Amino acid sequence: MHIPDMMIQGAVCPVTAGFAAIGLAGTAYAAWKSQTKPAAASFAAVSALIFAGQMLNFPIQPGTSGHILGATLAVALLGSGFGILAMALVVTAQCFVFGDGGISVLGANLLNMALIAALPAVAVRELILKPDFSAARRTVAYCLAAWISIIAAAFACSVEMAAAGAVPLQKILPPMLSVHAWIGLGEAAVTFAACALLMPHIVSVPNRRMWLAPLAAAVVMTLLLSPFASGSPDGLNWVAESLGILKTSAPLFVSPFADYTVPVVTSEAVSTALAGFIGAVMVFAAGCGVGKIWSKA
């Protein structure tokens, strides 16, 4: 659901950037003041896991694919504030290092994928879940939040494109919600599996070693699974192409690993796997640095 450059233009770009900056600044302040902070390595490993997960596009219908967002999973594993910040780290790295999402619309992508997409999980975590809830009930609640997060982000994206004058809302909203409803099912399934596998480590391993499992999963996904991801357009690009609003232009910034490839590697599969691995390592390293800053608070 990464909006590329030129898909939305005009005042929508600075407005969404402003909302994203305010939301992330407030989130960072709340995380800084929080009494319960994840270990720096845990924050970094979950961020790397989300990055890797977003590389694995899966087919949802002929000619269309989808990938997880991961906002709900990030909140479930790291808490509300740190989950949002992990998403912001991933989206920013994707933009500048891999050319996934335009620089001019980075604010919109951060608003949609890091903030709005996380709201259902934040509501579940802060307002619905009770201390006596079983692990099964927690997982079901997060699965529902995961599906809603995809629909919420798709709705926000549609509103932004309509506000920018790219296409009328009544024309883009039905296909966006329709295709992303199916992607949301994949998001819910991945959230269910990840929570079932990783949540016990968070509860039973208070010595901060929970980072090993998500980091190992990120390495496996980037090196072994990413070359087999679907090459079909994702939901947003498929809708934009079908409506004739998908525009291509020279990038505002040449990313070093554009389209998740390593330029000097000729094999497409090896190039994708290596780029993904490099990205996961970069996100993990950046997450460790950011997490250590907050851990000193």
N, C-alpha and C positions, 0 to 999 in steps of 0.2 A: 504493500500500500504506500510505497514511497512515491511521492509526487515529484516528477522530474521538472527541471527548468522549463519555462515557457508554457507549461500546462495551466498555471494560474499566474496572472500578472496584475500590476496596478496596486491600489491601496491595500488589497487583501494581504500582500506579502509583509509590509511593515506592521500591519495591525496584528496579524497572527504571530509575528516575531515578538511584538510587545507583550501579548498575552502569554506566550511561552516563556519569555524572560521573567515576567512577574511570577508566574506559577512555579517555575523552577527555582527562583530565588527564595520564594516562600518555603518550598519543599526543602531546599538546602538548609535554611535556617532551622526549620523544625527538626531535620535530621541531626544538625549540629547540637541542638539542645536536648535531643532524645536521651533518655537514661538507658535504653536498651539498643545497642549498636551491634551489627554483625562484625565479625572479624574482617580485617581488610582483605585477607585471602578469600573469605567466603563471598564478600561483595564482588571481588574480581572474578571468581570462578563462575558465579551465577551470570554475571555479565557476559563472560565468554560463552557460556552455554546458550544464552539467548541469541548471541551473534551467530553461533553455529547452527542453531535451530532455524533461523531465518534463511539460511542458505538452502534448506531442503524443501524446495518446491515440490508439491504433490499434485497430480492431476485431479481435477474435480469434474470436468466435462470435456468433450472433444475441443482441443484448441485453447484450453484455459487451465491455469494452475493456481495454486495458492500456497502460502507459507504461513507459519505461525507468527504471531506478533510477540507473544511471551510476556506481556505486561502483567497479566494475572499471575503467572508463574513467578515472576520476579517479586511481586508483592507478597505472595504466599510464602516464599522462601526467605525474603530479606526484611519484610515489614513494609509499611506503606511508603514512608519517605525514601528509604534506600532502594526500594523496588523501582520507584519512579526515576530516581537518579541513575540507576543501572540502565534503564531504558534510554535515558538521555545520552548516556555515554555510548551506547551501541549505535543509536541513530546518527550521532555526530561522527563517529568513526566511519560508519558506512558512507556518509556523505563525502568526507574529505579524502579518505584513503581509497575507497572503492567506487566512487562516482554513483552510488546508489541513493538517489534523491538529490534534487538540485540544491545548490548553495542559496539561490535567491528564495527558495521556498523551504529552507531549513526550519524556519520558525513554525510553518504550518505542519511540517512532518513531526517536529518535536511536540507541538500542541496535540496532534491527533494520536500519535503512537506512544508518547511517553506520559502525557497527562490525561487526556480524555479516555484513552483505552484502559488506563489504570483505575479510573474512578469506580467501576463496578466491584473490582477486587478490594479497593480501599473501603467501600461501603460494607462489603461482606466481613472484612477483617475487623473493622472498627465498630460496626453497628449491629451485626447479625450474630457473629460467632460468639459463643459463650464458653467459659472455661470447662464446662462439663460436656461439651460436644465431643462425640467420638471422632476418631480419625476418618471414618467413612462419611460422616455427616459433613465434616470440614471439606473433604475432597469433593463431594457432590456440590456443595455451595460454590467452591472455586470453579468447578466445571461449568456451572451455569453462568458465573461471572465471566468466564473466558469467552463463552459464546456471545454474551451481551457486549463484551469489549470490542469484538470485531464489528458488530453492527453499529455500535456507537462511533467508532473511528470511521467507518464507511459513511455514516450519515454526516459527520463533520466534514469529511473530504468533499462530499457532494455539495454541501452548503457553501463551502469555500469556492469551489469551481463555479457555482451558480452566481455567487456574489462578485466574482471576478469577471463575469460576463462570458465565460467560456461556453456555457450551455445552460438552458433553463433548468431549474430544479426539478420540475415535473417530468423532464425528459431523462435526467441522469439518475434520479433517486431510485426508481423501481429496479433498473438493472443492477445498480450498485448493491442494493440491499439483497436482491435475489442471489447474486453470485457469491456475496460475502456471507450469506446465511449458510451456504455449504462449506465455505472456508471455516466458518465458526465451529462447525461440527468437528473438523480436523483439529482446531485449536482446543476444543473441549477434550477430545480424546488424548491429545498430547499432554494437556494439563493433568488429566486423570492419571496417566502413566507416570509422569514426572513426580507428581505429588506422592503417589503410592511408593515410588522408589526412593525419593530424596527426603520426604518429610520425616520418616523415622530417624534419619541421621541427625536432623536438626534437633529433634526432641531428645534423642538418647546419647548424643555426642556433644556435651557442653564444653569439651576441651578444644573446640574450634577446629576440628579436623574435617568438618563437613565439606570443605572446599575440594577435597580429593575426588569425590564422586562426580560432581558437576564438571570439574575440569577434565577428568578422564573421558566423560561423555562428549564434551566439546571436541576433544582431540579425535576421538573415534568418528564423530559425525563429519568433521572437516576433511580428515584424511581418507576415510573409507567410504562414506556415504554421499558426500557432496557431489562427486562426479556423476552420480546416478540420478540426481535431482531432475525434475521435469524442466525442459527447456521452453515450454509454452508460456505465453504472456500471463502475468498474474492478473488477478481480478480487476484491478484498476486499469491496467494497460489494455486488457481485453475490452472493457467497457468503453474506454476512451477511443480505441481503434474502431469499434463498431459504430460509434457516434461521429467519427471523423474529426475528433478533436485532439488526437495524439500527434504532437508536433515534435520534430527532431531539429536540433540546432547544434552548433559547435558549443561544447561545454564552456562554462565560465571559468572552470578550473580543471586542469588535466590531472586526474587522480593517478597515483603511481600504480595502482592495481585495478584499473577500471574494468568493470564487468567481472570482477572476481577472477582475474587472470594475471599470471606473471609473464610480462612481455617476452622474456628471453627463453621461455619454455615452449616448445613447439607442440607437444602433446596436449590436447585440450583437457583430457581427464587429469593428467598430472598437474597442469597449470592451475586448474580449478582447485584441486586438493591442496596444492602448495599455497595458493593465495588464501584459501580458507584457514589453513593452519597458521599462516603468518598473521592473519587478522585476529584469530582467537588468542594468539600469544600477545599481540599488541594490546588488545582489549584487556586481557588479564593483567598485563604490566601496568597499564594506565589505571585500571581498577585498584590495584594494590597501592599505587601512589595516592590516589584520591582517598581510598579507605583509611590509609595511615594518617592523613591530615585530620579526618573527622574523629579517628580513634583517640586523638590527643585532647579532644574537648572534654 
